[in-house]
Amino acid sequence: MGSNQAAVSFLTNLARAAIGLGAASTLLSSSLYTVDGGQRAVLFDRFRGVLDDTVGEGTHFLVPLLQQPYIFDIRTRPHTFSSISGTKDLQMVNLTLRLLSRPDVEHLPHIFKTLGLEYDEKVLPSIGNEVLKAVVAQFNADQLLTDRPHVSALVRESLIRRARDFNIVLDDVAITHLSYGAEFSKAVEQKQVAQQEAERSKFVVAKAEQERRAAIIRAEGESESAKLISDATAAAGMGLIELRRIEASREIAATLAKTPNVAYLPSGNNMLLGLNPSLAPGR
């Protein structure tokens, strides 16, 4: 009997030790929390509320049941959203904005108290639409294309300033897409066609003007040539005309001599084709 009681007592003590060890292990586990790289923690205390200090990377202690950690990702994260805004000339424009944002680490406790862990999803779409509508309303629809760098700069500056009010840091802001309504796109296409037609008409007018000038210059040259020939004829009498006839006859005779179908030169006809009869053979 004594040995049985000793065994039971030993097992009881062992069970109590195991339970105590398990409880201690659970207590120790619940007293530790880990903050990974690129993260920060904010502690909530049931008596004091959100603590003002931000907890950095590593393993840290807390009071179980009284304190609870909330982990923030402080790395830069991308966000994309679209907005339909009206331009100065009352055209509707669809814009897509891309943001790279991260929280201001020093103000994480305030961000948690006012916005919570999903602070970026609550703030960025709202201020993004607000800024886009305010900036786009300052420009006409066609200016959004021609002055796009200026528009992007205004959107960037305004968004960075508005995000700072919520302790959010924007590393980059960019307009990735811009499109117009069907009516405006059709109007732009018609305008481009009209401009092309206008340029083509200018080319036709310029070409006609060049041709007119060329005709005038050609006519002036022919008139001057005719005048020179007339003056030469008047000065030389009929001798110049006879010389031209002789040169023409030589050219014709040379051409006929090279033609295989001509076997002889007829002697009865005047081969000088209208030469002065006094120069023809036999006269």
C-alpha positions as a printed Julia matrix, in Angstrom:
283×3 Matrix{Float64}:
   0.0    0.0      0.0
   2.77   2.39     0.89
   4.46   1.93    -2.44
   1.2    2.55    -4.31
   0.54   5.76    -2.41
   4.07   6.93    -3.17
   3.59   6.23    -6.86
   0.27   8.07    -6.93
   1.81  11.0     -5.08
   4.72  11.08    -7.54
   2.4   11.01   -10.55
   0.25  13.73    -9.01
   3.25  15.95    -8.43
   4.49  15.24   -11.95
   1.12  16.19   -13.44
   1.07  19.38   -11.4
   4.57  20.2    -12.57
   3.61  19.54   -16.18
   0.51  21.73   -15.83
   2.57  24.44   -14.21
   5.21  24.21   -16.91
   2.57  24.37   -19.62
   0.93  27.36   -17.98
   4.3   29.06   -17.63
   5.1   28.32   -21.27
   1.74  29.71   -22.37
   2.21  32.77   -20.21
   5.7   33.33   -21.61
   4.49  32.85   -25.17
   1.65  35.34   -24.68
   4.12  37.79   -23.16
   6.27  37.94   -26.3
   5.59  39.34   -29.75
   7.82  39.8    -32.8
   8.1   42.74   -35.19
   9.59  41.71   -38.54
  11.76  43.76   -40.86
   9.91  46.58   -42.56
   7.31  46.69   -39.77
   6.55  48.72   -36.67
   4.21  47.97   -33.77
   1.8   50.09   -31.76
   0.78  48.87   -28.29
  -2.75  49.19   -26.94
  -3.02  49.14   -23.14
  -6.4   48.48   -21.55
  -5.78  51.1    -18.88
  -3.72  53.74   -20.7
  -5.04  53.34   -24.25
  -2.71  53.54   -27.26
   0.85  54.11   -26.09
   2.75  57.01   -27.64
   5.92  55.04   -28.37
   6.38  53.06   -31.59
   7.99  49.63   -31.2
  10.76  48.71   -33.65
  11.93  45.42   -35.13
  12.71  42.43   -32.91
  11.08  40.41   -30.11
   9.48  42.37   -27.27
   7.61  41.81   -24.01
   4.08  42.87   -23.13
   1.66  42.32   -20.26
  -0.67  39.49   -21.24
  -4.39  40.28   -21.29
  -3.63  43.95   -20.64
  -1.65  44.89   -23.72
  -2.06  44.0    -27.38
   0.3   44.81   -30.29
  -0.86  46.09   -33.69
   1.62  45.65   -36.54
   2.06  48.26   -39.3
   3.83  47.65   -42.62
   5.99  50.74   -43.16
   7.34  49.73   -46.58
   6.26  51.64   -49.68
   3.14  50.14   -51.23
   1.48  50.86   -54.61
  -2.11  52.03   -54.98
  -4.07  52.53   -58.21
  -7.5   54.07   -58.64
  -9.54  55.79   -61.35
 -11.53  59.0    -61.37
 -13.96  60.63   -63.8
 -13.45  64.41   -63.71
 -14.84  67.38   -65.62
 -12.57  69.79   -67.5
 -12.83  73.55   -67.76
 -14.73  73.26   -71.06
 -17.16  70.73   -69.51
 -15.68  67.57   -71.04
 -15.58  64.35   -69.01
 -12.15  62.74   -68.63
 -11.3   59.33   -67.2
  -7.93  59.31   -65.38
  -6.03  56.53   -63.64
  -3.64  57.5    -60.86
  -0.81  55.43   -59.39
   0.58  56.21   -55.92
   3.48  54.85   -53.89
   2.77  55.51   -50.22
   3.99  54.66   -46.71
   3.07  55.83   -43.22
   5.02  58.39   -41.24
   6.65  56.15   -38.61
   6.78  58.86   -35.93
   3.01  59.32   -36.09
   1.93  55.66   -36.19
   0.12  55.86   -32.81
  -1.91  58.84   -34.04
  -2.65  57.07   -37.34
  -3.87  54.01   -35.44
  -6.08  56.07   -33.14
  -7.67  58.11   -35.95
  -7.65  55.8    -39.0
  -6.72  52.27   -37.94
  -4.57  49.71   -39.75
  -6.3   50.27   -43.14
  -5.47  53.97   -43.13
  -4.35  54.07   -46.78
  -7.55  52.49   -48.14
  -9.59  55.05   -46.22
  -7.61  58.15   -47.16
  -5.87  57.81   -50.52
  -8.9   57.22   -52.81
 -10.73  60.11   -51.17
  -7.98  62.71   -51.43
  -6.95  61.35   -54.85
 -10.39  62.0    -56.34
 -10.55  65.38   -54.63
  -7.21  66.54   -56.03
  -7.82  65.15   -59.53
 -11.16  66.91   -59.86
  -9.7   70.19   -58.57
  -6.7   70.12   -60.93
  -8.5   68.88   -64.05
 -11.14  71.6    -63.66
  -8.4   74.22   -64.28
  -7.65  73.01   -67.83
  -9.48  72.51   -71.11
  -9.68  68.97   -72.46
  -7.01  69.45   -75.13
  -4.66  71.09   -72.59
  -4.57  67.86   -70.59
  -2.68  66.32   -73.51
  -0.47  69.23   -74.51
   0.34  70.25   -70.89
   0.37  66.78   -69.36
   3.71  67.23   -67.49
   2.38  70.42   -65.91
  -0.89  68.71   -64.95
   1.0   65.76   -63.42
   3.21  68.13   -61.42
   0.17  69.95   -60.01
  -1.5   66.66   -59.08
   1.69  65.43   -57.42
   2.24  68.59   -55.36
  -1.39  68.78   -54.24
  -1.59  65.11   -53.29
   1.67  65.16   -51.32
   0.42  68.18   -49.39
  -2.99  66.62   -48.67
  -1.51  63.24   -47.67
   0.81  64.95   -45.21
  -2.28  66.13   -43.31
  -3.0   62.45   -42.57
   0.66  61.57   -41.76
   1.06  59.63   -45.03
   4.2   59.99   -47.14
   3.88  59.74   -50.93
   7.08  58.69   -52.69
   5.65  58.9    -56.21
   2.51  60.11   -57.98
   1.84  59.5    -61.68
  -1.07  59.68   -64.14
  -0.91  56.35   -65.96
  -4.02  56.62   -68.14
  -6.09  59.43   -69.63
  -9.08  59.02   -71.93
 -12.02  61.14   -73.12
 -15.67  60.44   -73.82
 -16.85  59.18   -77.2
 -18.2   62.57   -78.33
 -15.0   64.44   -77.56
 -12.84  61.74   -79.16
 -14.96  62.0    -82.32
 -14.63  65.79   -82.29
 -10.85  65.52   -81.94
 -10.72  63.1    -84.86
 -12.81  65.43   -87.02
 -10.57  68.34   -86.07
  -7.48  66.4    -87.09
  -9.08  65.51   -90.43
  -9.98  69.18   -91.0
  -6.42  70.24   -90.19
  -5.04  67.69   -92.64
  -7.4   68.94   -95.34
  -6.35  72.52   -94.63
  -2.68  71.57   -94.94
  -3.41  69.75   -98.2
  -5.25  72.82   -99.55
  -2.28  75.01   -98.63
   0.0   72.64  -100.53
  -2.26  72.73  -103.61
  -2.37  76.54  -103.55
   1.41  76.76  -103.14
   1.91  74.29  -106.01
  -0.44  76.28  -108.28
   1.41  79.47  -107.41
   4.75  77.87  -108.28
   3.35  76.58  -111.58
   1.98  80.04  -112.39
   5.35  81.62  -111.73
   7.06  78.97  -113.84
   4.64  79.62  -116.73
   5.3   83.34  -116.53
   9.05  82.79  -116.55
   8.73  80.33  -119.45
   6.59  82.77  -121.43
   9.01  85.59  -120.75
  11.87  83.39  -121.97
  10.04  82.39  -125.13
   9.13  86.01  -125.79
  12.73  87.05  -125.34
  13.89  84.22  -127.61
  11.39  85.19  -130.31
  12.48  88.79  -130.04
  16.13  87.81  -130.43
  15.34  85.66  -133.49
  13.28  88.46  -134.99
  16.06  90.96  -134.42
  18.64  88.58  -135.91
  16.42  87.93  -138.94
  15.88  91.61  -139.48
  19.59  92.25  -139.26
  20.77  89.36  -141.45
  17.96  89.37  -144.01
  17.04  86.03  -145.65
  20.46  84.52  -145.12
  19.61  83.29  -141.61
  16.44  81.59  -142.83
  18.31  79.85  -145.66
  20.95  78.66  -143.19
  18.24  77.14  -140.95
  16.76  75.35  -143.99
  20.1   73.86  -144.97
  20.71  72.6   -141.39
  17.24  71.01  -141.3
  17.82  69.29  -144.65
  21.1   67.83  -143.46
  19.44  66.37  -140.37
  16.65  64.79  -142.46
  19.12  63.35  -144.98
  21.21  61.82  -142.19
  18.1   60.25  -140.65
  16.96  58.76  -143.98
  20.43  57.36  -144.65
  20.28  55.37  -141.41
  16.85  53.92  -142.21
  17.14  50.4   -143.81
  13.86  50.81  -145.73
  15.25  53.63  -147.89
  17.24  52.12  -150.8
  17.88  55.27  -152.85
  17.29  58.95  -152.76
  14.76  60.08  -155.39
  16.37  62.57  -157.75
  13.21  64.06  -159.07
  12.11  65.54  -155.78
  13.71  68.37  -153.94
  15.51  66.67  -150.98
  16.17  69.97  -149.42
  12.47  70.18  -148.47
  11.54  73.67  -149.36
  14.97  75.06  -149.98
  15.22  78.11  -152.13
  14.59  76.78  -155.67
  17.71  78.52  -156.83
  19.76  76.1   -154.61
  18.13  72.9   -155.9
  20.12  70.65  -158.32
  19.67  71.32  -162.02
  18.61  74.89  -161.5
